[in-house]
């Protein structure tokens, strides 16, 4: 498992990407139209997510990448807390869970 990215909710992906790239000097790594953009500094990636791509509306969310979502879920027990339904995205499959303090955490595997 590794930190995949930190998802930052934005209302306008174009203006958010422009701010992070042109004003703050981060690198544009990936763009999915007006839905999502990934920007970073070489070690950390921020996922700029339009409302349609936000796993938890209007919340900053840590996303952890795993090799196999099925293996992760098989190792998860009910004592570890509730896990949401699997969501199939264009580039990943993901579930959302909550840490002991109620903060959302996305666990995802890349596809495609």
mmCIF file of the C-alpha atoms, coordinates in Angstrom:
data_MODEL
# 
_entry.id   MODEL 
# 
loop_
_atom_site.group_PDB 
_atom_site.id 
_atom_site.type_symbol 
_atom_site.label_atom_id 
_atom_site.label_alt_id 
_atom_site.label_comp_id 
_atom_site.label_asym_id 
_atom_site.label_entity_id 
_atom_site.label_seq_id 
_atom_site.pdbx_PDB_ins_code 
_atom_site.Cartn_x 
_atom_site.Cartn_y 
_atom_site.Cartn_z 
_atom_site.occupancy 
_atom_site.B_iso_or_equiv 
_atom_site.pdbx_formal_charge 
_atom_site.auth_seq_id 
_atom_site.auth_comp_id 
_atom_site.auth_asym_id 
_atom_site.auth_atom_id 
_atom_site.pdbx_PDB_model_num 
ATOM 1   C CA . UNK A 1 1   ? 0.000   0.000  0.000   1.00 0.00 ? 1   UNK A CA 1 
ATOM 2   C CA . UNK A 1 2   ? 1.168   3.501  -0.757  1.00 0.00 ? 2   UNK A CA 1 
ATOM 3   C CA . UNK A 1 3   ? -0.287  6.960  -0.646  1.00 0.00 ? 3   UNK A CA 1 
ATOM 4   C CA . UNK A 1 4   ? -1.789  7.448  -4.082  1.00 0.00 ? 4   UNK A CA 1 
ATOM 5   C CA . UNK A 1 5   ? -2.817  11.087 -3.848  1.00 0.00 ? 5   UNK A CA 1 
ATOM 6   C CA . UNK A 1 6   ? -4.681  13.619 -1.795  1.00 0.00 ? 6   UNK A CA 1 
ATOM 7   C CA . UNK A 1 7   ? -8.028  14.486 -3.368  1.00 0.00 ? 7   UNK A CA 1 
ATOM 8   C CA . UNK A 1 8   ? -8.867  18.185 -3.201  1.00 0.00 ? 8   UNK A CA 1 
ATOM 9   C CA . UNK A 1 9   ? -12.452 19.191 -4.040  1.00 0.00 ? 9   UNK A CA 1 
ATOM 10  C CA . UNK A 1 10  ? -12.705 22.018 -6.582  1.00 0.00 ? 10  UNK A CA 1 
ATOM 11  C CA . UNK A 1 11  ? -15.619 23.637 -8.386  1.00 0.00 ? 11  UNK A CA 1 
ATOM 12  C CA . UNK A 1 12  ? -13.630 24.349 -11.572 1.00 0.00 ? 12  UNK A CA 1 
ATOM 13  C CA . UNK A 1 13  ? -10.819 21.988 -12.570 1.00 0.00 ? 13  UNK A CA 1 
ATOM 14  C CA . UNK A 1 14  ? -9.418  24.351 -15.226 1.00 0.00 ? 14  UNK A CA 1 
ATOM 15  C CA . UNK A 1 15  ? -8.928  27.297 -12.866 1.00 0.00 ? 15  UNK A CA 1 
ATOM 16  C CA . UNK A 1 16  ? -7.684  25.047 -10.046 1.00 0.00 ? 16  UNK A CA 1 
ATOM 17  C CA . UNK A 1 17  ? -5.110  23.386 -12.321 1.00 0.00 ? 17  UNK A CA 1 
ATOM 18  C CA . UNK A 1 18  ? -3.992  26.751 -13.626 1.00 0.00 ? 18  UNK A CA 1 
ATOM 19  C CA . UNK A 1 19  ? -3.527  28.026 -10.039 1.00 0.00 ? 19  UNK A CA 1 
ATOM 20  C CA . UNK A 1 20  ? -1.493  25.024 -8.878  1.00 0.00 ? 20  UNK A CA 1 
ATOM 21  C CA . UNK A 1 21  ? 0.631   24.873 -12.053 1.00 0.00 ? 21  UNK A CA 1 
ATOM 22  C CA . UNK A 1 22  ? 1.109   28.514 -13.059 1.00 0.00 ? 22  UNK A CA 1 
ATOM 23  C CA . UNK A 1 23  ? 1.019   30.206 -9.657  1.00 0.00 ? 23  UNK A CA 1 
ATOM 24  C CA . UNK A 1 24  ? 2.527   27.516 -7.416  1.00 0.00 ? 24  UNK A CA 1 
ATOM 25  C CA . UNK A 1 25  ? 4.813   25.787 -9.922  1.00 0.00 ? 25  UNK A CA 1 
ATOM 26  C CA . UNK A 1 26  ? 3.538   22.227 -9.616  1.00 0.00 ? 26  UNK A CA 1 
ATOM 27  C CA . UNK A 1 27  ? 3.669   19.878 -12.599 1.00 0.00 ? 27  UNK A CA 1 
ATOM 28  C CA . UNK A 1 28  ? 0.485   18.858 -14.428 1.00 0.00 ? 28  UNK A CA 1 
ATOM 29  C CA . UNK A 1 29  ? 0.663   15.050 -14.443 1.00 0.00 ? 29  UNK A CA 1 
ATOM 30  C CA . UNK A 1 30  ? -2.743  14.039 -15.784 1.00 0.00 ? 30  UNK A CA 1 
ATOM 31  C CA . UNK A 1 31  ? -5.950  15.653 -16.977 1.00 0.00 ? 31  UNK A CA 1 
ATOM 32  C CA . UNK A 1 32  ? -9.397  14.138 -17.486 1.00 0.00 ? 32  UNK A CA 1 
ATOM 33  C CA . UNK A 1 33  ? -11.286 17.027 -19.082 1.00 0.00 ? 33  UNK A CA 1 
ATOM 34  C CA . UNK A 1 34  ? -13.289 19.114 -16.650 1.00 0.00 ? 34  UNK A CA 1 
ATOM 35  C CA . UNK A 1 35  ? -13.604 16.207 -14.187 1.00 0.00 ? 35  UNK A CA 1 
ATOM 36  C CA . UNK A 1 36  ? -10.139 15.747 -12.693 1.00 0.00 ? 36  UNK A CA 1 
ATOM 37  C CA . UNK A 1 37  ? -6.525  16.882 -12.870 1.00 0.00 ? 37  UNK A CA 1 
ATOM 38  C CA . UNK A 1 38  ? -3.471  15.528 -11.071 1.00 0.00 ? 38  UNK A CA 1 
ATOM 39  C CA . UNK A 1 39  ? -0.707  17.959 -10.151 1.00 0.00 ? 39  UNK A CA 1 
ATOM 40  C CA . UNK A 1 40  ? 2.401   17.293 -8.123  1.00 0.00 ? 40  UNK A CA 1 
ATOM 41  C CA . UNK A 1 41  ? 5.946   18.010 -7.112  1.00 0.00 ? 41  UNK A CA 1 
ATOM 42  C CA . UNK A 1 42  ? 7.557   14.662 -7.949  1.00 0.00 ? 42  UNK A CA 1 
ATOM 43  C CA . UNK A 1 43  ? 6.682   12.941 -4.679  1.00 0.00 ? 43  UNK A CA 1 
ATOM 44  C CA . UNK A 1 44  ? 3.156   14.016 -3.713  1.00 0.00 ? 44  UNK A CA 1 
ATOM 45  C CA . UNK A 1 45  ? 0.160   14.219 -6.033  1.00 0.00 ? 45  UNK A CA 1 
ATOM 46  C CA . UNK A 1 46  ? -2.896  16.397 -5.509  1.00 0.00 ? 46  UNK A CA 1 
ATOM 47  C CA . UNK A 1 47  ? -6.016  15.211 -7.297  1.00 0.00 ? 47  UNK A CA 1 
ATOM 48  C CA . UNK A 1 48  ? -8.135  18.234 -8.208  1.00 0.00 ? 48  UNK A CA 1 
ATOM 49  C CA . UNK A 1 49  ? -11.617 16.731 -8.350  1.00 0.00 ? 49  UNK A CA 1 
ATOM 50  C CA . UNK A 1 50  ? -14.761 18.312 -9.744  1.00 0.00 ? 50  UNK A CA 1 
ATOM 51  C CA . UNK A 1 51  ? -17.966 17.464 -7.854  1.00 0.00 ? 51  UNK A CA 1 
ATOM 52  C CA . UNK A 1 52  ? -18.666 14.441 -10.081 1.00 0.00 ? 52  UNK A CA 1 
ATOM 53  C CA . UNK A 1 53  ? -15.280 12.901 -9.126  1.00 0.00 ? 53  UNK A CA 1 
ATOM 54  C CA . UNK A 1 54  ? -15.307 13.655 -5.390  1.00 0.00 ? 54  UNK A CA 1 
ATOM 55  C CA . UNK A 1 55  ? -15.582 10.412 -3.395  1.00 0.00 ? 55  UNK A CA 1 
ATOM 56  C CA . UNK A 1 56  ? -16.888 12.410 -0.414  1.00 0.00 ? 56  UNK A CA 1 
ATOM 57  C CA . UNK A 1 57  ? -18.509 15.706 -1.355  1.00 0.00 ? 57  UNK A CA 1 
ATOM 58  C CA . UNK A 1 58  ? -16.531 18.819 -0.428  1.00 0.00 ? 58  UNK A CA 1 
ATOM 59  C CA . UNK A 1 59  ? -13.991 16.961 1.736   1.00 0.00 ? 59  UNK A CA 1 
ATOM 60  C CA . UNK A 1 60  ? -10.236 16.604 1.296   1.00 0.00 ? 60  UNK A CA 1 
ATOM 61  C CA . UNK A 1 61  ? -9.601  12.860 1.171   1.00 0.00 ? 61  UNK A CA 1 
ATOM 62  C CA . UNK A 1 62  ? -6.424  10.772 1.376   1.00 0.00 ? 62  UNK A CA 1 
ATOM 63  C CA . UNK A 1 63  ? -6.321  8.051  -1.264  1.00 0.00 ? 63  UNK A CA 1 
ATOM 64  C CA . UNK A 1 64  ? -4.243  4.905  -0.747  1.00 0.00 ? 64  UNK A CA 1 
ATOM 65  C CA . UNK A 1 65  ? -3.289  2.724  -3.700  1.00 0.00 ? 65  UNK A CA 1 
ATOM 66  C CA . UNK A 1 66  ? -3.217  -1.064 -3.402  1.00 0.00 ? 66  UNK A CA 1 
ATOM 67  C CA . UNK A 1 67  ? -2.261  -3.744 -5.909  1.00 0.00 ? 67  UNK A CA 1 
ATOM 68  C CA . UNK A 1 68  ? -5.527  -5.641 -5.451  1.00 0.00 ? 68  UNK A CA 1 
ATOM 69  C CA . UNK A 1 69  ? -8.726  -4.196 -4.065  1.00 0.00 ? 69  UNK A CA 1 
ATOM 70  C CA . UNK A 1 70  ? -10.103 -7.732 -3.592  1.00 0.00 ? 70  UNK A CA 1 
ATOM 71  C CA . UNK A 1 71  ? -7.097  -8.744 -1.466  1.00 0.00 ? 71  UNK A CA 1 
ATOM 72  C CA . UNK A 1 72  ? -7.459  -5.608 0.635   1.00 0.00 ? 72  UNK A CA 1 
ATOM 73  C CA . UNK A 1 73  ? -11.171 -6.231 1.189   1.00 0.00 ? 73  UNK A CA 1 
ATOM 74  C CA . UNK A 1 74  ? -10.593 -9.914 1.996   1.00 0.00 ? 74  UNK A CA 1 
ATOM 75  C CA . UNK A 1 75  ? -8.200  -8.894 4.782   1.00 0.00 ? 75  UNK A CA 1 
ATOM 76  C CA . UNK A 1 76  ? -10.617 -6.263 6.141   1.00 0.00 ? 76  UNK A CA 1 
ATOM 77  C CA . UNK A 1 77  ? -12.793 -7.404 9.028   1.00 0.00 ? 77  UNK A CA 1 
ATOM 78  C CA . UNK A 1 78  ? -16.060 -6.019 10.318  1.00 0.00 ? 78  UNK A CA 1 
ATOM 79  C CA . UNK A 1 79  ? -14.166 -5.008 13.466  1.00 0.00 ? 79  UNK A CA 1 
ATOM 80  C CA . UNK A 1 80  ? -12.080 -2.643 11.320  1.00 0.00 ? 80  UNK A CA 1 
ATOM 81  C CA . UNK A 1 81  ? -15.153 -0.582 10.462  1.00 0.00 ? 81  UNK A CA 1 
ATOM 82  C CA . UNK A 1 82  ? -17.570 -0.138 7.599   1.00 0.00 ? 82  UNK A CA 1 
ATOM 83  C CA . UNK A 1 83  ? -16.437 -0.022 3.998   1.00 0.00 ? 83  UNK A CA 1 
ATOM 84  C CA . UNK A 1 84  ? -18.536 1.516  1.240   1.00 0.00 ? 84  UNK A CA 1 
ATOM 85  C CA . UNK A 1 85  ? -19.482 -0.096 -2.031  1.00 0.00 ? 85  UNK A CA 1 
ATOM 86  C CA . UNK A 1 86  ? -16.908 -0.599 -4.789  1.00 0.00 ? 86  UNK A CA 1 
ATOM 87  C CA . UNK A 1 87  ? -17.067 2.257  -7.283  1.00 0.00 ? 87  UNK A CA 1 
ATOM 88  C CA . UNK A 1 88  ? -15.769 1.702  -10.809 1.00 0.00 ? 88  UNK A CA 1 
ATOM 89  C CA . UNK A 1 89  ? -14.125 4.810  -12.232 1.00 0.00 ? 89  UNK A CA 1 
ATOM 90  C CA . UNK A 1 90  ? -12.525 5.418  -15.578 1.00 0.00 ? 90  UNK A CA 1 
ATOM 91  C CA . UNK A 1 91  ? -9.042  4.797  -14.220 1.00 0.00 ? 91  UNK A CA 1 
ATOM 92  C CA . UNK A 1 92  ? -9.538  3.029  -10.895 1.00 0.00 ? 92  UNK A CA 1 
ATOM 93  C CA . UNK A 1 93  ? -11.756 0.912  -8.700  1.00 0.00 ? 93  UNK A CA 1 
ATOM 94  C CA . UNK A 1 94  ? -12.224 2.276  -5.193  1.00 0.00 ? 94  UNK A CA 1 
ATOM 95  C CA . UNK A 1 95  ? -13.927 1.956  -1.844  1.00 0.00 ? 95  UNK A CA 1 
ATOM 96  C CA . UNK A 1 96  ? -14.331 4.605  0.814   1.00 0.00 ? 96  UNK A CA 1 
ATOM 97  C CA . UNK A 1 97  ? -13.890 3.850  4.488   1.00 0.00 ? 97  UNK A CA 1 
ATOM 98  C CA . UNK A 1 98  ? -13.512 5.999  7.588   1.00 0.00 ? 98  UNK A CA 1 
ATOM 99  C CA . UNK A 1 99  ? -10.662 6.199  10.060  1.00 0.00 ? 99  UNK A CA 1 
ATOM 100 C CA . UNK A 1 100 ? -11.405 5.996  13.815  1.00 0.00 ? 100 UNK A CA 1 
ATOM 101 C CA . UNK A 1 101 ? -12.053 9.752  13.852  1.00 0.00 ? 101 UNK A CA 1 
ATOM 102 C CA . UNK A 1 102 ? -14.603 9.734  11.008  1.00 0.00 ? 102 UNK A CA 1 
ATOM 103 C CA . UNK A 1 103 ? -12.249 11.032 8.306   1.00 0.00 ? 103 UNK A CA 1 
ATOM 104 C CA . UNK A 1 104 ? -12.878 9.502  4.875   1.00 0.00 ? 104 UNK A CA 1 
ATOM 105 C CA . UNK A 1 105 ? -10.103 7.416  3.301   1.00 0.00 ? 105 UNK A CA 1 
ATOM 106 C CA . UNK A 1 106 ? -10.258 6.044  -0.243  1.00 0.00 ? 106 UNK A CA 1 
ATOM 107 C CA . UNK A 1 107 ? -8.522  2.760  -1.048  1.00 0.00 ? 107 UNK A CA 1 
ATOM 108 C CA . UNK A 1 108 ? -8.110  2.221  -4.784  1.00 0.00 ? 108 UNK A CA 1 
ATOM 109 C CA . UNK A 1 109 ? -6.493  0.052  -7.413  1.00 0.00 ? 109 UNK A CA 1 
ATOM 110 C CA . UNK A 1 110 ? -5.578  1.308  -10.856 1.00 0.00 ? 110 UNK A CA 1 
ATOM 111 C CA . UNK A 1 111 ? -7.213  -0.211 -13.896 1.00 0.00 ? 111 UNK A CA 1 
ATOM 112 C CA . UNK A 1 112 ? -6.560  0.118  -17.578 1.00 0.00 ? 112 UNK A CA 1 
# 
